[in-house]
Amino acid sequence: MVGGRARARSLRELTDNPEAWPEQPSIDAAAEAVRHIARTFTPVLDDRGLSQRATSAGSGVNRQAVADLLAGRSWPDVATVARLIPADAPNRPHTFAFRSPGIDVGSLLSTSHAGLLSVAAVKMPGTGHDAEENMGTWDVGPFDNDTAADFSYTLDEAAADARACIIHDTLTRVIGTAGYLEAPESEEAVAAAALIAAQCPEGAPTDPVYGPEEPLPDLTSLRDLALQALDRVMTEPSELMDLWDESDGGPWRGHIRNLRNVLTPQPPGEQFSLI
């Protein structure tokens, strides 16, 4: 496997203290190079007054990928790093303008044997999925995938009075799919259901990194639609369900059941069932 078995672990996990990323050095040469990029990129964003959302909009890299690079959650690909190099960088694309001394992205991009930025068949931490099969999924939560993160961005970019309609239409589109239900539509529906559940009693807060940043209206009237959409996601033919069934899908199914518990109105005095 290109890059060795180290690529099966996140960047921060290749340091002695993952919580100290990106300040904690790594003994893995490739991870250390990316750490230097993340460590020097953050102050540049601060100096320029750029949020992760603005960086995403200006570079064409989705917000989740920017956040993952800065947090050391996953290995960036060539396109991510290349797009984050500003147009006015000297010697673009060979020199990373925000680099620490001695870090030359031109040499890093050409060192495919080191596996720094290559796409390899590695297991996504915590999922059991092959990266080649599902590069956009890194965990089992409603917002732990690229599709859901992009859905959040769509909501943020929409007018305030249009956000409830987008969520409504996302759910009804899945409910109305009689044939093969593709994974992206299901991932959006699960994310939409999670946003509604967050407004219900006992609901978990919206993901602070990949969830929407802009305020949402009262969505509790959509609880029944959310339940119907989750039921459709868990009914054949459903690509997302099949993908999770090919690996260890138990934790993901547990998240879906938890969402259903929160979304299901409970008779007064009854507690939610524990799974």
LOSE-682717 format. One record per residue: residue in three letters; x, y, z of N, C-alpha, C in turn. Coordinates in steps of 0.1 Angstrom, whole numbers, plus 2048, in hexadecimal, padded with zeros to 3 digits. Layout:
REM LOSE-682717
ALAXYZXYZXYZ/...
//
This chain:
REM LOSE-682717
MET8087F480080080080080980C800/VAL8068167F780E8227F780C829804/GLY81882D80981883581681882C822/GLY81781F82181881682C80C816835/ARG80C80E84080180D8487FE819851/ALA80782385180482F8597F8837854/ARG7F68358477EA83D8417DD838846/ALA7DD82C84D7D08278527CD82F85F/ARG7D68378647D383F8707D384E86C/SER7CB8568747CA8648717D786B874/LEU7D987786F7E687E8717E8880880/ARG7DF8848877E08888957E387B89D/GLU7DF8708997E18638A07F085F89E/LEU7F786589580586189380E86A89C/THR8098718A58118798AF80F8738BD/ASP8188768C68188718D480C8778DB/ASN8078838D77FC8898DE7F288F8D3/PRO7E98878CF7DF88B8C47D88988C7/GLU7D589A8D47CE8A78D87D68B38D6/ALA7E38B28D47EC8BD8D37EF8C18C4/TRP7E88B98BB7EA8BC8AC7E68CB8AA/PRO7ED8D28A17F98CE89A8068D28A0/GLU8068D58AD8138D98B481C8CD8B8/GLN8158C18B981D8B58BD8248AF8B1/PRO8318AE8B18388A78A58348998A3/SER83689489783388689484087F88F/ILE84187389384D86B88E84C866880/ASP83F86787B83D86386D84086F864/ALA84986D85A84E87885284387E84A/ALA83A87684482F87C83C825884845/ALA82287E85081988585981F89285F/GLU82C89286183389E8668338A985B/ALA8348A584E8338AF8448258B6843/VAL81B8AE84580D8B384580B8BC851/ARG8118B785C8108BF8698158CD867/HIS8218CE8608278DB85E81D8E4856/ILE8178DE84C80D8E58448028EA84C/ALA7FC8E18547F08E585D7F58F0867/ARG8008EE86D8058F7877808905872/THR80C90686580F913860803919859/PHE7FA9118557EE91684D7E491D856/THR7E39188637D991E86C7DC92D86F/PRO7E89318727EB93F8757E9948868/VAL7EB94285C7E994A8507DB94D84E/LEU7D29438517C39468507C095185A/ASP7C59508677C295A8717C796886C/ASP7D39688677D99758637D197C858/ARG7CB97384F7C39788447B497A847/GLY7B19768547A397785879A96E850/LEU79F96284D79795884579194D84E/SER78494B84D77E94085478093384B/GLN77D92885177E91B84977491C83E/ARG76992284075F92383576492C82A/ALA76A93782D77094082377B93981C/THR78393282378E92A81D788920813/SER77E91981777790F80E772916802/ALA76B9218037659287F877092D7EE/GLY77B9327F47859387EB78E92E7E4/SER78F9227EA7989187E579290D7DD/GLY78590B7DF77E9007D977F8F37E0/VAL7858F37EC7878E77F577B8E87FF/ASN7748DD8007688DE80976D8E0818/ARG7648E581F7678EA82D76C8DE835/GLN7668D283376A8C683B7788C3839/ALA77D8C482C78B8C18297948CB82F/VAL7918D782F7998E283679A8DF845/ALA78E8DC84B78E8D98597968CD85D/ASP7958C285479C8B68577AB8B8856/LEU7B08C084C7BE8C384B7C38CA858/LEU7BC8D485C7C08DC8677C08D5874/ALA7B68CB8757B58C38827BC8B6881/GLY7C28B38767CA8A68757C189A876/ARG7B589B8717AC88F8727AE885866/SER7B288A85B7B488284F7BF887846/TRP7C487E83E7CF8828347C988A829/PRO7CF8968267CA89D81A7CE89780D/ASP7C78998027CC8957F57D38A07EE/VAL7D889D7E27E08A67DB7D78B37D7/ALA7CB8B07D37C28BB7CF7C08C57DB/THR7BE8C07E67BB8C87F27C68D27F5/VAL7D38CC7F57DE8D57F87E18DF7ED/ALA7DF8DA7E07E28E37D57D88EE7D4/ARG7CC8EC7D77C28F77D77C39017E2/LEU7CA8FC7ED7CB9057F87D890E7F7/ILE7E090C7EC7EB9157E97E59217E2/PRO7E792D7E87E19397E27E793C7D4/ALA7DF9437CC7E49467BF7F094F7BF/ASP7F29577C97FE9607C980A9597D0/ALA80994C7D38159467DA8209457D0/PRO82D9487D58389487CD83A9397C7/ASN83E9397BB84192C7B48369227B5/ARG82A9267B681E91D7B681F9147AA/PRO81C9077AC8189007B88248F97BF/HIS8308FC7BC83B8F57C183E8F87D0/THR83B9047D483F9087E183290C7E9/PHE8319067F58259097FD828917804/ALA82092180182392E80682392F815/PHE81B92681C81A92782A82391E832/ARG82C91882B83490D83183E91283C/SER84190884484D90A84D859908845/PRO86590E84987190C8428748FD83E/GLY8778FB83287B8EE82E86F8E5829/ILE8638E982A8588E18258548E6817/ASP8568DE80D8548E17FF8498D87FA/VAL83D8DD7F78328D47F38368CE7E5/GLY83D8D57DD8418D07D08488C27D2/SER8518C17DB8578B47DE84E8AB7E4/LEU8458B07ED83C8A77F48328A07EA/LEU82D8A87E08248A37D782A8997CE/SER83789A7CB83E8907C38428847CA/THR8418847D78468797DF83B86F7E2/SER8358697D782A8607D982E8547E1/HIS83A8507E083E8437E783D8467F6/ALA83F8527FB83E85580982F85480D/GLY82685680381885480681286080D/LEU81986C80C81387781380587B80F/LEU80487D8027F78827FD7F08797F3/SER7F586C7F37EF8637E97E285D7EE/VAL7DA8587E47CE8527E87D18437E8/ALA7CF83D7F47D382F7F67C78277FC/ALA7C781A7FA7BC8128007BE81080E/VAL7BA8198167BB8188257AE81882B/LYS7AD8138377A181283F79E820846/MET79282584478F83284B78E82F859/PRO795837862794834870786834875/GLY78382987D77682988376A82487A/THR76D82186E76281D86576381085F/GLY76F80B85C7717FE85576F800847/HIS76D80C84176B80E83377981082D/ASP77A80B82078680E81978581C814/ALA79082381479083181078D832801/GLU7918287F978E8297EB77F8277E9/GLU7798207F276A81D7F07628297F5/ASN7678307FF75F83A80576884580B/MET76F84C80277885680777286180F/GLY76586380D75E86F81375886C821/THR75B86082775585C83376085983D/TRP76085F84976A85D853765858860/ASP75885886275385286E74484F86C/VAL73D84B87772F846875724851878/GLY72885D87D71E86788071786D874/PRO70C87487670487A86B70C883862/PHE71688A86871E89486172C89085E/ASP72F88386073C87D85E73F879850/ASN73B88184673D87E83873C88B830/ASP74388B82474489681C73689B818/THR72D89281472089680F71889E81A/ALA71889A8267128A18317188AE834/ALA7268AF83372D8BC8357298C682A/ASP7288C181E7248C98137158CE814/PHE70D8C58196FF8C881C6FE8D4826/SER7068D38307078DE83A70B8EB833/TYR7148EA82A7198F782370D8FC81A/THR7068F38146FA8F780C6F08FF815/LEU6EE8FA8216E490082A6EA90E82E/ASP6F790F8316FD91B8356FC92682A/GLU6FD92281E6FD92B8136EF92F80E/ALA6E59288136D792A80F6D2936817/ALA6C793D8126C09478196BA941826/ALA6B99498316B494483D6A793D83C/ASP69E94383469093E83368F933829/ALA69A92E82369A92381A6A0916820/ARG6A691782C6AD90C8326A3900835/ALA69890483B68E8F983F6898F2833/CYS6878FA8286828F481B68C8EA816/ILE6998ED8166A48E58116A38D7819/ILE6A28D88266A28CC82F6958C482C/HIS68A8CB82A67D8C482767F8BD81A/ASP6848C38106858BD80268F8B2802/THR69A8B380A6A48A880C69D89B811/LEU69589D81B68E89182168388B817/THR67B89481167188F8096768887FC/ARG68288D7F76888877EC68C8787EF/VAL6918767FB6958687FF689860801/ILE67F86580867285E80A66C85A7FD/GLY66C8627F366685F7E766D8577DD/THR6798527E168184A7D867D83B7D9/ALA6768367CF6718297D067C81F7CB/GLY6858237C268F81A7BD69C81B7C5/TYR6A78197BE6B48197C56B78267CB/LEU6B98277D86BC8337DF6CC8347E1/GLU6D183E7DA6E08407DA6E58467E7/ALA6F28437EA6F78477F76F78567FA/PRO6FB85E7F06FB86D7F36EE8727F8/GLU6E386E7F26D68727F66D386E804/SER6D78628076D585C8156DD86481F/GLU6E986781C6F286E8256EC87C828/GLU6E788381E6E08908206D488E829/ALA6CC8848276C088282F6C487F83D/VAL6CE8778406D287484D6D7881854/ALA6DE88984D6E38968526D789F856/ALA6CD8A084C6C18A884F6BA8A385B/ALA6B989685C6B28908686B9894875/ALA6C68948746CE8978806CC8A6884/LEU6CA8AF87A6C88BD87D6BA8BE884/ILE6B08B78806A38B78866A48B1894/ALA6AB8A68966AC8A08A36B38A98AD/ALA6BC8B18A86C48BA8B16BA8C48B8/GLN6AE8C68B26A58CF8B869A8C88C0/CYS69C8BB8C26928B48C96988B18D7/PRO68F8AE8E16948AA8EE69D89E8ED/GLU6A889F8F56B28948F56BB8948E8/GLY6B889D8DF6C089D8D36CE8A28D5/ALA6D889B8CD6E689F8CE6E88AC8C7/PRO6F18B58CB6F48C18C46F98BF8B6/THR6F78C88AD6FC8C78A070B8C78A0/ASP7118BF89771F8BE8967258CC895/PRO72F8D089E7348DD89E73E8E0893/VAL7438D688C74D8D88827468D7874/TYR73F8CC8727398C986572B8CD863/GLY7248D086E7168D486D7158E3868/PRO7098E78667078F586170C8FF86C/GLU71190A86771591587070A91F872/GLU7019218686F792B8686EB925870/PRO6E392E8776D892987F6CD923876/LEU6C691987B6BB9128746AE91687B/PRO6A391687369691887969190C881/ASP68690D88768090288F67C8F7884/LEU6828EB8866818E087D6788D5883/THR6738D788F66D8CB8966618C688F/SER65A8CF88664F8CA87F6528C0874/LEU65F8BE8726648B58676688A786D/ARG6658A587A66989988166488C879/ASP65788D87665188186F65887E862/LEU65A88985A66288784D670881850/ALA67688685A68488185D683872860/LEU67986E86867885F86B67585785E/GLN66C85C85666A855849676854840/ALA67E85F84068A85F83869485583D/LEU69685484B69F84A85169A83C84E/ASP68D83A84E68882D84B68B82983D/ARG68A83383468D83082669C82D824/VAL6A583482B6B383182A6B682382E/MET6AF81E8386B181183E6A9806837/THR6A380982B69B8008246A17FD816/GLU6A37F18126A87EE80569E7F37FA/PRO6A47F77EE6B27F87EB6B88057EF/SER6C38047F76C98107FD6D880E7FC/GLU6DF8177F46ED8157F36F5818800/LEU6F18228076F88258146F781A81E/MET6EB81481F6EA8098286F37FD823/ASP6F37FB8166FB7F081170A7F2814/LEU70E7FF81271C8028147207FF823/TRP71880382C71B80183A71A7F283D/ASP7117EB8377107DC83A71C7D5835/GLU7237DA82B72F7D482773B7D5830/SER73A7DD83A7447DF84473D7DE852/ASP7447E385C73E7E286A7347EE86B/GLY7277EB86771D7F58667157F7873/GLY7197EF87E7117EF88A7117FD890/PRO71C80489271C81189871481B890/TRP71581A88370D82387A6FE82187D/ARG6FA81487D6EC81187F6E781688D/GLY6F18158976EE81A8A46EB8298A4/HIS6F283189C6EF83F89A6E2841894/ILE6DE83988A6D183B8846C683888E/ARG6C782E8966BD82A8A06BC8358AB/ASN6C883B8AE6C78468B86C08528B3/LEU6C28558A66BA8608A06AC85D8A0/ARG6A885189D69A84D89C69484F8AA/ASN69B84A8B569684C8C269385A8C6/VAL69D8638C269B8718C568F8778BE/LEU68E8738B16848798A86768748AB/THR6758688B16688628B46618698C1/PRO65686F8BF6508768CB64D86C8D6/GLN65186F8E264F8668ED64386A8F5/PRO63B8608F962F86290263486990F/PRO62D87291563187892163586E92C/GLY64087193264586893D64D85D939/GLU64E85A92C65684E927664853923/GLN66D84B92667B84E92267E848915/PHE68884E90F68D84890269383B904/SER6908328FB6968258FC6A58258FA/LEU6AC81D9016BB81D9006BF8128F7/ILE6C98148EE6CD80A8E56DA8058E9/
//
